[in-house]
Structure formats: structure tokens, C-alpha cells
Amino acid sequence: MTSAGYLLDTNALSEPVRRMPAPAVTAFMAAIRDDETFLSVLTVGELRRGATMRRQTDSRHAARIDTWIDVVERRFAGRILSVDLEIADLWGKLSAERPRPVVDALLAATAIVHDLTLVTRNVADFADTGVALVNPWTVKLR
């Protein structure tokens, strides 16, 4: 893991705040510095989508999620990466190789362009993109 830092997928970002988080993920997140971690605007969008969907069945829980997302946005201020032309170009190439979910390919492109390791549980979804990957559910810390 010799990248410039880590791009957190939604599952890695949200795991530590689950009711019973995976201890390996909690340990991994504690072992890396905040200034090494980045988010994609797409991750923020996925979080907001989740809160909005939750609002249909549990408005209290949705309000807690919204509050947590606000905290995340402040915590990652200056480290939330947008999709720019270079990322869009690479996304186009990755998407042409084989059909991929749009967000997954954009996350891979974002991590590659910014020399970041993508932190995700879903490593198989990204395995053939060329992006550096780490699965904090299975990684062994020293």
C-alpha cells in the first residue's frame, strides 16, 4: 500500500458506524490518518440516496443518517473528489473494456487518477480495472 492515500468506498466509510461493525474494519480505519483518506462525490451521493430511501420507512433513522452525512462532509472537507475530465476519460476506457456499474467504474477511475488505494469490501467488482485495492474486512495489520 504505497499510494498517496485511500479512497473510501461507501461500504468502508459506513461500516464503523454500524450497530456491530466488523472489528477488522474498525482497526484498519483507526490505523490510517484522516489526511490520507478521501471520498468521491459519488459516495456522498450514495449516502444521501440511502438516507432519502430510509425516510420512506423510518424518518427518525433517516434524520440520524442525514446528521452523520453532514458530519462526514465536514470531516472530509477538501478531500471530497469530483469527477473531472481526466476521470471521465478513464471511466470511458474502463467501461468500454466490459460492462461495469457506472459508480464502480467512476470510483476506480478516481482512485487511479489520484494515485489512491480503493478501500472496499467489493474487491471483485474492481479487480480487473488496474486500481490498487484493499479489503479492510480481510487485511492483516502489523
C-alpha positions as CSV (number, residue, x, y, z in Angstrom):
1,M,0.0,0.0,0.0
2,T,2.3,2.7,-1.2
3,S,-0.3,5.0,-2.7
4,A,-0.9,8.7,-1.9
5,G,-3.8,7.7,0.3
6,Y,-7.1,5.9,0.3
7,L,-10.4,6.4,-1.5
8,L,-13.1,5.0,0.7
9,D,-16.0,3.2,-0.9
10,T,-19.4,3.7,0.7
11,N,-19.3,0.3,2.5
12,A,-15.9,1.0,4.1
13,L,-16.9,4.5,5.2
14,S,-20.2,3.4,6.8
15,E,-19.0,0.2,8.4
16,P,-17.5,1.8,11.6
17,V,-20.9,3.4,12.4
18,R,-22.9,0.3,12.0
19,R,-24.5,-1.2,15.2
20,M,-22.0,-4.0,15.2
21,P,-19.1,-3.0,13.0
22,A,-16.5,-5.6,11.8
23,P,-13.5,-5.3,14.2
24,A,-11.1,-5.6,11.3
25,V,-12.6,-2.6,9.5
26,T,-12.6,-0.6,12.7
27,A,-8.9,-1.4,13.3
28,F,-8.0,-0.6,9.7
29,M,-9.7,2.8,9.8
30,A,-8.0,3.6,13.1
31,A,-4.6,2.7,11.6
32,I,-4.8,5.3,8.8
33,R,-4.7,9.0,9.2
34,D,-7.6,11.2,8.3
35,D,-5.5,13.3,5.9
36,E,-4.8,10.1,3.9
37,T,-8.5,9.4,3.3
38,F,-10.6,10.7,0.5
39,L,-14.2,10.4,-0.7
40,S,-15.7,10.7,-4.1
41,V,-18.7,12.9,-4.6
42,L,-20.4,9.7,-5.8
43,T,-20.0,8.2,-2.3
44,V,-21.7,11.3,-0.8
45,G,-24.5,10.9,-3.3
46,E,-24.9,7.2,-2.4
47,L,-25.2,8.1,1.3
48,R,-27.8,10.8,0.6
49,R,-29.7,8.3,-1.6
50,G,-29.7,5.8,1.2
51,A,-31.0,8.4,3.7
52,T,-33.7,9.5,1.3
53,M,-34.8,5.9,0.8
54,R,-34.8,5.3,4.5
55,R,-37.0,8.3,5.1
56,Q,-39.9,6.4,3.4
57,T,-39.9,3.8,6.2
58,D,-38.2,5.4,9.2
59,S,-37.9,9.2,9.3
60,R,-36.1,9.2,12.6
61,H,-33.4,6.9,11.4
62,A,-33.1,8.9,8.2
63,A,-32.6,12.1,10.2
64,R,-29.7,10.4,12.1
65,I,-28.2,9.3,8.8
66,D,-28.5,12.9,7.4
67,T,-26.8,14.3,10.5
68,W,-24.0,11.7,10.2
69,I,-23.6,12.6,6.5
70,D,-23.3,16.3,7.4
71,V,-20.5,15.3,9.9
72,V,-18.8,13.2,7.1
73,E,-19.0,16.2,4.7
74,R,-17.3,18.5,7.3
75,R,-14.7,15.8,8.3
76,F,-13.7,15.3,4.6
77,A,-13.9,19.0,3.6
78,G,-11.2,19.5,1.0
79,R,-10.9,15.7,0.5
80,I,-14.1,15.0,-1.5
81,L,-13.0,14.4,-5.0
82,S,-15.2,15.5,-8.0
83,V,-15.4,13.7,-11.4
84,D,-13.3,15.8,-13.8
85,L,-12.4,15.3,-17.4
86,E,-9.4,13.1,-16.7
87,I,-11.6,10.8,-14.6
88,A,-14.3,10.8,-17.2
89,D,-11.9,9.8,-19.9
90,L,-10.5,6.9,-17.9
91,W,-14.1,5.9,-16.9
92,G,-14.9,5.7,-20.6
93,K,-11.9,3.4,-21.3
94,L,-12.7,1.2,-18.3
95,S,-16.4,1.0,-19.2
96,A,-15.5,0.0,-22.8
97,E,-13.5,-3.0,-21.7
98,R,-16.5,-4.7,-20.2
99,P,-19.9,-3.6,-18.8
100,R,-19.5,-2.3,-15.3
101,P,-21.7,-0.4,-12.9
102,V,-21.2,3.3,-13.6
103,V,-20.4,4.2,-10.0
104,D,-17.9,1.4,-9.6
105,A,-16.0,2.4,-12.8
106,L,-16.0,6.0,-11.8
107,L,-14.6,5.2,-8.3
108,A,-11.9,3.1,-9.9
109,A,-11.0,5.9,-12.3
110,T,-11.0,8.4,-9.5
111,A,-8.6,6.3,-7.4
112,I,-6.3,5.6,-10.3
113,V,-6.1,9.3,-11.4
114,H,-5.4,10.5,-7.8
115,D,-3.0,7.6,-7.1
116,L,-5.2,6.3,-4.3
117,T,-5.9,2.8,-3.0
118,L,-9.6,2.0,-3.1
119,V,-10.9,0.7,0.2
120,T,-13.8,-1.6,-0.4
121,R,-15.4,-4.9,0.6
122,N,-16.3,-5.5,-3.0
123,V,-12.8,-6.1,-4.4
124,A,-14.0,-8.5,-7.1
125,D,-16.0,-5.7,-8.7
126,F,-12.8,-3.7,-9.3
127,A,-10.2,-6.5,-9.7
128,D,-9.6,-6.0,-13.4
129,T,-9.5,-2.2,-13.5
130,G,-5.9,-1.7,-12.5
131,V,-6.8,0.2,-9.4
132,A,-4.9,-0.6,-6.2
133,L,-7.3,-2.3,-3.7
134,V,-7.6,-3.1,-0.1
135,N,-10.3,-5.1,1.6
136,P,-10.3,-3.9,5.3
137,W,-12.6,-6.9,6.2
138,T,-9.7,-9.2,5.4
139,V,-6.5,-7.2,5.6
140,K,-3.9,-8.2,8.3
141,L,-2.4,-5.2,10.1
142,R,1.0,-5.4,11.6
